[in-house]
Amino acid sequence: MSPRKDLPDTRYPSSKHDPPTADSRPLTSSSLSSWKRVRRFLQGEVCIIDGDSLDIASVVAVAKYGTSAKLSTDDDLTERIDGSVRMLRTHLDQGHVVYGVSTGFGGSADTRSNNLEDLRGALIQHQNSGILIIHDIGRSQDASAKDNALQSRDIDLASSTNSMPTSWVRASMLIRCNSIIRGHSGVRMSVVQAILRLLNENIIPVVPLRGSISASGDLSPLSYIAAAIEGSPDVYVRVASGKIFSAAEALRDAGIECVRFQPKEGLGLLNGTAFSTATASLALYQSQEVALLSQILTAMSVEAMQGSAESFWPQIANMRPHPGQIESAANILSFLQGSKLAKCVGSSKDTNMTGLYQDRYPLRTSSQWIGPQLEDILHATTQIRTEINSTTDNPLMDVKSDHVLHGGNFQAAIVTSGMDRARLCLERLGKMLFSQATEIINPSLNGGLPANLCADNPSTSFTCKGIDINMAAYQSELGFLANPVGNHVQSAEMHNQAINSLALISSRYTLQALDTIYLMAAAHLFVLCQALDLRVLQIEFLRTMSAEVNRIVQKLLIGMQTSNGLCELLEDAIYTRMEAMWPTTNTADLDQRCKTTADAVMPDIIKVLSKASPTVSLDPTELVNFTTELQNQMQTQYEHKRHDLIDHHDETTPRFLGKAASRMYSFVRSDLGVSMHRGLIEHPTQPLPPDVEVEEPRKTIGSRISVIYEALRDGRGSAVLIACTEESLRDESSDAEFDR
């Protein structure tokens, strides 16, 4: 027997008197609280804005799930808003020059005008300069003959888009209102109420996707919100039915009065970081989820590879006490609890094991790799939460000191910094998932799992080979997207905006990176579930062969004069050789795997018998017959176990898994109906052998992964992630309380 060492206390935190909580894991805590808050909104809670307490979860709920938003009824809020309007009027009445109210804009601020009303119109006019195509504004069906001729030449034009997703615009409307009601913008309450009414009645402006450098805020995108409440006939809105109308039409049909802007109100709407901050908020909410998902997928990878939980013991993390590493290691270790596949989880450690003694980097150093990403995402979340509750236009009304302040709070570099960093974090997490998946698919690295994770013969079936290529494509795209945006600044607007943040562009690319890493996560989850099934098949097969070896050896020795213990020595030698040999044959078809493994035991049999006392010799024919029977039994038992697992994998495999992996596996297999891939017979056009039944209609591998991807994106996956996390925290807390 190999020497073993008892496990040390491997709970987080190491003190038994401090039961773990979500609060001791900052990003985990943030993810849990955000998800719970969104869930409360989905149950009917209304988002109340007061200028100071809006959070990312509220933005997500309003933007993506249609939660209603209302102003706080606090009297102080009304006084703040009215006070800033009165102060501005007083300064104008006293003949003071106020930028953007009695001057030109940006580099044209050296001009002066007493025609304040025309200035307001000129501001919105020159910023309504974004490009939208006929598909964006709902004109494709009543297009002119000339347009139809164009469509006949370019079939892509009818389905392409140059407009932002509705959720981005909804989030921006909410955040702009939250900023204005802080009482520094000189914008009336009625203007805020007009925006909120459109938001709550789901009358959402169609906003060009491109054109903002996020310098004086997101001027051009915000100008479309201003033009919408102004009732512009050439600015468009999408209503609840999905149809698109001009703003003038939609407001008239809804009985909403068009807004006539007073001094500074146009500028008060356009100057601000609302679109950058809105898209950053949506990106960070998803980034937190991806960070949590990556830790659960890592735990599942450890199980699929029969790796070691030792890498996540608190002693290691506490010797290098970076908060992110400690949090990640604690999470992964808790996700592994209950696993019968991973080593060093609630059991002793084999200090003399054969084979790879420590896992490769994608598993062994995963908490060190994930940790910095958790810290960076958490830092970016704090920055964006501050930005959501900030005043970001110019000039600003400081009612207390009676000063009109001219500055640059619209410069969104803080958002760019957070988004560039978040995107790099996503690339790092993607690289880890890519490395884990390709290791599991590769037969020379995956610890004996079949080549390409095929459940049938690898000479004619290559189940996950395409995924291996897909993952490289996804990761390459992530790597490109990880490049910083902030170093591509171009001087703009008469060199007035010589430095500009490009924050909205950075946020957009971060959302694009998120879509890419969700593709990777879905593909990896498919790979993991397939690998876990095949790992369980390998274990069950070898366990069954232990009894078969016993039976065949006893049959071999019948009638022989042998010493005590010879039978056990033979069984141990043969089974040890089988265990070592079987994983090395994983690129061969089943019949060849069985033959190669059976032939490999011959020298061990001869060696054991030659050392027996008295010496036992076998006729070569008997030895050949023995290995032939062993080969036949191996093939029979493997086929039986494979058939049994295919029929009952959703019941069998979870018994081997840790609690987190079991939940995720059951989510894929049972909830989503993505069953174990059986191999070539799953191909939709492959002729079926006689007496073979498969679930029809048969689906491509991509279709199966697509089901997982959609579930990860639409919130169903979020519920499972949160359940895994809450359960692991509860279990650790219960253990600590029991010890106390």
Helices and strands as residue ranges (DSSP letters): E 4-5, G 22-24, H 26-42, E 47-49, H 56-65, E 69-71, H 75-93, G 106-108, H 116-127, H 145-153, G 155-158, H 166-180, H 189-200, E 204-205, H 219-230, E 236-238, E 244-246, H 247-254, H 265-270, H 274-304, G 309-312, H 314-318, H 323-336, E 349-350, H 361-364, H 366-388, E 396-398, E 403-405, H 413-441, G 451-453, H 465-481, G 486-488, H 503-557, H 566-581, G 582-585, H 590-600, H 602-610, H 620-652, G 653-656, H 659-666, I 667-671, G 680-682, H 701-713, H 716-739
